[in-house]
């Protein structure tokens, strides 16, 4: 078995939430971080420290790290590889310890986004300044991201990574931003990149051509075969921009179960595959996106057999038609769906119904003040998510009410000055509807 390991950096709370027309409430992002931690996932890229509406959520989740609630999964922030962005990030989120700094590296993007105002050397200089700034702020791990790496010149990527490494970066993220690459090319380019830089490589693949999972595992193989650790970027249920990111469970199973990887490549030993069923279902609920019936491992038909030959074979020996066991994924336990009276609690809930809900969770309140305070937070949480609260959300609010209040607090930035001051509330009312 290869000596180096394959680790997982889940980007659901950063790239997944950039899915057009979808998103997650801060409470939902927090629950996903808690579930990723419970599953033993190496790292969660949990948000944008330069974005004002993220600040309370980010600081609240880092408080959960300090309390020992999140202790396995590292929480990392994403920012542009610009020194001023790094300065702002650590000002907004002072306890941030892990970060990824991103710059475009392809000729297409350098010319197409910067419109001739930046040269490739400028990109390197900006990134190195940003890395040095992150080092000065006490960052423990720093990754540099090459946006559109799959369409970038390989020699330039080596130079970009090497210079960033000299400045203090520990990892290099190879981003297939457009889902352009194929598995064979992914292996070849990342293997060469890893050999020439001797940096641990993160692989970040999008699914525009339906090959994100295949490219991710082959890219990781390329890094491991070159003698460095690999970090696969994933999103739960493959969420992400356009056609999505590499699916977490698909990548895990490909390494653990496929012919060329099983017993040859090692993953982070902290990962507990049995937690994936619960994580996939919650993420589906939070996004409001059903899991496809044929989704690997967690789809409704992943272990369903109807054809006579298949059903007969599966009943005789599951290994005839099932490559892995549903129990490994946390599946198989019956799920109870209430069909009679149901008492719920939400933004208009009262104290009696609220107490009944928590009694069913075997949670009792010590006094009336505690009950009414938690009720108020539950009401706000329902306003916040606009969905019935799950058992895990209700438990989180009970055990960490102060952090629940913090992450649900978003204060819009508004300054009544300049053109706004001249316009707002003055003149004839404008037709809106």
C-alpha positions in Angstrom: 0.0 0.0 0.0 1.2 3.5 -0.9 2.8 5.4 2.0 1.2 8.8 1.4 -2.5 9.4 2.1 -5.5 10.9 0.3 -7.3 13.4 2.4 -10.7 15.2 1.8 -11.4 18.9 1.8 -15.2 19.3 1.5 -16.2 22.6 -0.2 -20.0 22.4 0.2 -20.0 25.4 2.4 -17.9 27.5 0.0 -18.3 26.2 -3.5 -21.5 24.2 -3.0 -23.4 27.3 -1.8 -22.4 29.2 -4.9 -24.8 26.9 -6.8 -27.0 29.3 -8.8 -30.6 29.8 -7.4 -29.8 27.7 -4.3 -28.1 28.3 -0.9 -27.9 27.4 2.7 -28.8 29.3 5.9 -26.0 29.9 8.3 -27.5 27.4 10.7 -27.6 24.8 8.0 -24.0 25.4 7.1 -23.1 25.0 10.8 -24.9 21.6 11.0 -23.1 20.5 7.9 -19.7 21.4 9.6 -20.8 19.4 12.6 -21.8 16.4 10.5 -18.5 16.6 8.5 -16.7 16.6 11.8 -18.7 13.6 13.0 -17.7 11.8 9.8 -14.1 12.6 10.3 -13.6 14.6 7.1 -10.2 16.2 7.1 -11.2 19.8 6.3 -14.3 21.9 5.6 -13.8 25.1 3.5 -16.5 26.8 5.5 -16.9 30.2 3.9 -15.6 33.6 2.8 -14.0 35.7 5.6 -14.1 38.9 3.5 -17.9 38.6 3.1 -19.7 40.6 5.8 -22.8 38.4 6.1 -20.5 35.4 6.8 -18.6 37.0 9.7 -20.8 36.0 12.6 -21.2 32.5 11.2 -17.5 32.0 10.7 -16.5 33.3 14.2 -19.3 31.2 15.8 -18.0 28.0 14.1 -14.5 28.7 15.2 -15.9 29.1 18.8 -17.2 25.6 18.4 -13.7 24.5 17.6 -12.4 26.2 20.8 -15.1 24.4 22.8 -14.0 21.0 21.4 -17.3 20.5 19.5 -15.5 20.5 16.2 -12.2 18.8 16.8 -11.4 16.6 13.8 -12.4 18.7 10.8 -10.3 21.8 10.2 -12.2 24.9 9.1 -10.6 26.8 6.4 -11.5 30.1 4.7 -11.3 31.0 1.0 -10.1 34.4 -0.2 -8.4 35.9 -3.2 -4.7 35.8 -3.2 -4.4 39.5 -2.6 -2.7 40.8 0.6 -5.5 43.3 1.3 -8.1 40.4 1.2 -5.9 38.4 3.6 -5.7 41.5 6.0 -9.4 41.9 5.9 -10.1 38.2 6.4 -8.0 38.0 9.6 -9.5 41.3 10.8 -13.0 39.9 10.4 -12.2 36.4 11.6 -9.2 36.7 14.0 -9.2 33.0 15.1 -8.9 31.7 11.5 -6.0 29.2 11.2 -6.4 27.6 7.8 -6.9 29.3 4.5 -6.8 28.9 0.7 -5.7 31.9 -1.5 -6.9 31.9 -5.1 -5.6 33.5 -8.3 -6.3 32.8 -12.0 -3.4 31.2 -13.7 -4.4 30.4 -17.3 -3.6 32.8 -20.2 -7.4 32.8 -21.0 -8.3 34.1 -17.5 -5.3 36.4 -17.0 -6.1 38.2 -20.2 -9.9 37.7 -20.0 -10.4 38.9 -16.4 -7.6 41.3 -15.9 -7.9 42.7 -19.5 -4.1 43.0 -20.0 -3.5 44.8 -16.8 -1.7 41.9 -15.2 1.2 39.7 -16.4 1.9 36.1 -15.2 4.7 37.5 -13.1 2.2 39.9 -11.4 0.0 36.9 -10.5 3.0 35.2 -8.8 4.0 38.4 -7.0 0.4 39.1 -5.8 0.1 35.5 -4.5 3.4 35.5 -2.7 2.6 38.8 -1.0 -0.8 37.3 0.1 0.9 34.1 1.4 3.5 36.2 3.4 0.7 38.2 4.8 -1.2 35.0 5.9 2.0 33.7 7.5 2.4 37.0 9.4 -1.2 36.6 10.7 -0.4 33.2 12.2 -2.1 31.0 9.6 -1.2 27.3 10.3 -1.9 25.9 6.9 -2.0 27.9 3.6 -3.0 26.6 0.3 -2.6 28.4 -3.0 -5.2 27.9 -5.6 -4.6 28.0 -9.3 -7.9 28.9 -10.9 -8.3 27.3 -14.3 -5.2 25.2 -13.7 -6.3 22.6 -16.3 -6.0 25.3 -19.0 -2.8 26.8 -17.6 0.7 26.2 -18.9 2.3 23.5 -16.7 5.7 25.2 -16.5 4.0 28.3 -15.2 2.1 26.3 -12.6 5.3 24.8 -11.4 6.9 28.3 -11.1 3.7 29.6 -9.4 3.6 26.8 -6.9 7.3 26.9 -6.2 7.4 30.6 -5.5 4.4 30.3 -3.2 6.1 27.5 -1.4 9.1 29.7 -0.8 6.8 32.3 0.7 5.3 29.9 3.2 2.5 28.0 1.4 2.1 24.3 2.3 -0.3 23.0 -0.4 -1.1 23.7 -4.0 -4.7 23.5 -5.3 -5.1 22.4 -8.9 -8.5 23.7 -10.1 -10.3 22.3 -13.1 -12.6 25.3 -13.0 -14.5 24.5 -16.2 -14.6 20.7 -15.8 -12.4 20.6 -18.9 -10.0 17.8 -18.0 -10.2 14.0 -18.5 -8.9 11.3 -16.1 -5.8 10.4 -18.1 -4.8 14.0 -18.5 -5.5 14.7 -14.8 -3.2 11.9 -13.7 -0.4 13.0 -16.1 -0.4 16.7 -15.3 -0.8 16.4 -11.6 1.8 13.6 -11.4 4.4 15.8 -13.1 3.4 18.9 -11.1 3.8 16.9 -7.8 7.2 15.5 -8.9 8.5 19.0 -9.8 7.2 20.9 -6.8 7.1 18.2 -4.1 4.1 19.9 -2.6 1.0 18.2 -1.4 -1.6 18.6 -4.1 -5.3 19.5 -3.8 -7.4 18.5 -6.7 -10.6 20.5 -7.4 -12.8 19.3 -10.2 -16.1 20.5 -11.7 -18.5 18.2 -13.4 -19.3 20.0 -16.7 -18.3 16.9 -18.7 -19.5 14.3 -16.1 -16.0 13.3 -15.1 -15.4 15.2 -11.8 -15.2 12.2 -9.6 -13.0 10.2 -12.0 -10.6 13.1 -12.5 -10.4 13.7 -8.8 -9.4 10.1 -7.9 -7.0 9.9 -10.9 -5.5 13.3 -10.0 -5.0 12.1 -6.4 -3.4 8.9 -7.7 -1.0 11.1 -9.7 0.0 13.0 -6.6 0.4 9.9 -4.4 2.5 8.1 -7.1 4.8 11.2 -7.2 5.4 10.8 -3.4 3.2 13.5 -1.9 -0.1 13.6 -0.1 -3.3 14.3 -2.0 -6.3 16.3 -0.9 -9.5 15.8 -2.9 -12.0 18.7 -3.0 -15.5 17.4 -2.8 -19.1 18.6 -2.3 -21.9 16.6 -0.6 -24.2 15.2 -3.3 -22.1 16.9 -5.9 -23.5 20.3 -5.3 -21.7 23.3 -6.9 -21.7 25.8 -9.7 -23.2 24.8 -13.1 -23.0 21.0 -13.2 -21.5 20.7 -9.7 -18.4 19.6 -8.0 -16.9 16.1 -7.4 -19.3 14.2 -5.2 -18.0 13.3 -1.7 -19.3 9.7 -1.5 -18.5 8.8 -5.1 -14.8 9.8 -4.6 -14.6 8.0 -1.2 -16.1 4.8 -2.7 -13.9 5.0 -5.8 -10.8 4.9 -3.6 -12.1 2.3 -1.1 -13.8 -0.1 -3.5 -12.6 0.3 -7.2 -10.3 -2.3 -8.8 -7.3 0.0 -9.2 -7.5 1.7 -5.8 -8.8 -0.9 -3.2 -6.0 -1.9 -0.8 -3.5 0.2 -2.8 -4.3 3.8 -1.7 -5.0 5.0 1.9 -7.5 7.6 2.9 -7.5 9.7 6.1 -8.0 7.1 8.8 -10.4 9.4 10.7 -13.1 9.1 8.1 -16.2 7.1 9.1 -18.1 6.1 5.9 -21.2 5.0 8.0 -22.0 8.7 8.5 -22.5 9.5 4.8 -26.2 8.5 4.6 -27.3 11.0 7.3 -25.0 13.7 5.9 -26.3 13.3 2.3 -30.0 13.3 3.4 -29.6 16.4 5.6 -27.7 18.3 2.8 -30.5 17.4 0.3 -33.1 18.7 2.8 -31.1 21.9 3.5 -30.6 22.7 -0.2 -34.1 21.6 -1.1 -32.6 19.4 -3.9 -33.7 15.7 -3.9 -31.0 13.0 -4.2 -31.3 11.5 -7.7 -32.8 8.0 -7.5 -29.7 6.5 -9.1 -27.1 8.4 -7.1 -24.2 6.2 -6.1 -24.5 4.8 -2.5 -27.2 7.2 -1.3 -29.8 7.1 -4.1 -33.1 5.2 -3.4 -32.2 2.7 -6.1 -28.5 2.2 -5.1 -29.5 -1.2 -3.5 -32.8 -1.9 -5.3 -33.2 -5.0 -7.4 -36.2 -5.8 -9.6 -35.0 -7.9 -12.5 -35.6 -11.6 -11.7 -32.0 -12.6 -12.3 -30.7 -9.7 -10.2 -33.1 -10.2 -7.4 -32.4 -14.0 -7.3 -28.7 -13.4 -7.3 -28.8 -10.7 -4.6 -30.9 -12.9 -2.3 -28.5 -15.8 -2.7 -25.4 -13.7 -2.1 -25.4 -9.9 -2.0 -22.0 -9.8 -3.5 -23.4 -11.1 -6.8 -24.9 -7.7 -7.6 -23.7 -5.3 -4.8 -20.2 -4.1 -4.8 -20.3 -2.8 -1.2 -22.8 -3.1 1.7 -25.5 -0.6 2.5 -24.7 -1.0 6.2 -21.2 0.5 5.6 -23.0 3.7 4.6 -25.2 4.0 7.6 -28.2 2.6 5.7 -30.6 -0.2 6.7 -32.3 1.1 9.8 -36.0 1.7 9.5 -37.2 5.3 9.4 -40.4 6.3 11.2 -42.7 8.7 9.5 -45.5 10.1 11.6 -48.9 9.7 10.0 -51.1 10.7 12.9 -51.0 13.8 15.1 -47.9 15.9 14.7 -46.8 18.8 16.9 -44.1 21.0 15.4 -42.5 24.2 16.5 -41.5 27.1 14.4 -41.7 30.9 14.0 -45.2 31.1 15.4 -44.9 28.2 17.9 -46.1 28.5 21.4 -44.6 27.2 24.7 -46.8 24.1 25.1 -46.1 22.7 21.6 -42.4 23.7 21.9 -42.0 21.8 25.2 -43.7 18.8 23.7 -41.2 18.7 20.8 -38.2 18.9 23.1 -39.8 16.3 25.5 -39.8 13.9 22.5 -36.1 14.6 22.2 -35.7 13.7 25.9 -34.6 17.3 26.7 -36.0 19.0 29.8 -35.7 22.7 30.7 -34.4 23.7 34.1 -36.7 26.7 34.4 -39.2 28.8 32.5 -36.6 31.4 31.5 -34.5 28.7 29.8 -37.5 27.3 27.9 -38.7 30.7 26.7 -35.2 31.7 25.6 -34.7 28.5 23.6 -38.2 28.9 22.2 -37.3 32.4 21.0 -34.2 31.1 19.3 -36.2 28.3 17.7 -38.6 30.8 16.3 -35.8 32.8 14.8 -34.2 29.7 13.4 -37.4 28.9 11.6 -37.5 32.4 10.1 -33.8 31.9 9.3 -34.2 28.6 7.4 -37.8 28.8 6.3 -38.0 25.1 6.8 -39.2 22.8 9.6 -36.3 22.4 12.0 -34.6 19.0 12.1 -33.7 17.1 15.3 -30.0 18.0 14.9 -30.8 21.7 14.5 -33.1 21.7 17.6 -30.4 19.9 19.7 -27.7 22.4 18.5 -29.8 25.4 19.5 -30.4 23.8 23.0 -26.8 23.0 23.7 -25.2 26.1 22.1 -27.8 28.9 22.3 -25.3 31.7 22.3 -23.6 30.5 19.1 -27.0 29.8 17.5 -27.9 33.4 18.2 -24.6 34.6 16.9 -24.7 32.7 13.6 -28.3 33.7 12.9 -27.4 37.4 13.4 -26.9 39.2 10.1 -26.7 43.0 10.1 -26.9 44.5 6.6 -24.3 47.1 5.8 -26.1 50.4 5.0 -24.8 54.0 5.1 -27.3 56.7 4.5 -25.1 59.1 2.6 -24.2 60.4 -0.8 -26.6 59.6 -3.6 -28.7 57.3 -1.3 -29.2 60.2 1.1 -30.4 62.4 -1.7 -32.8 59.8 -3.1 -34.2 57.6 -0.4 -37.5 58.8 1.2 -37.7 61.9 -1.0 -39.7 62.8 -4.1 -42.7 61.1 -5.5 -43.2 57.4 -4.5 -42.2 55.0 -7.3 -44.4 52.2 -8.6 -42.9 48.9 -7.4 -45.7 46.4 -7.8 
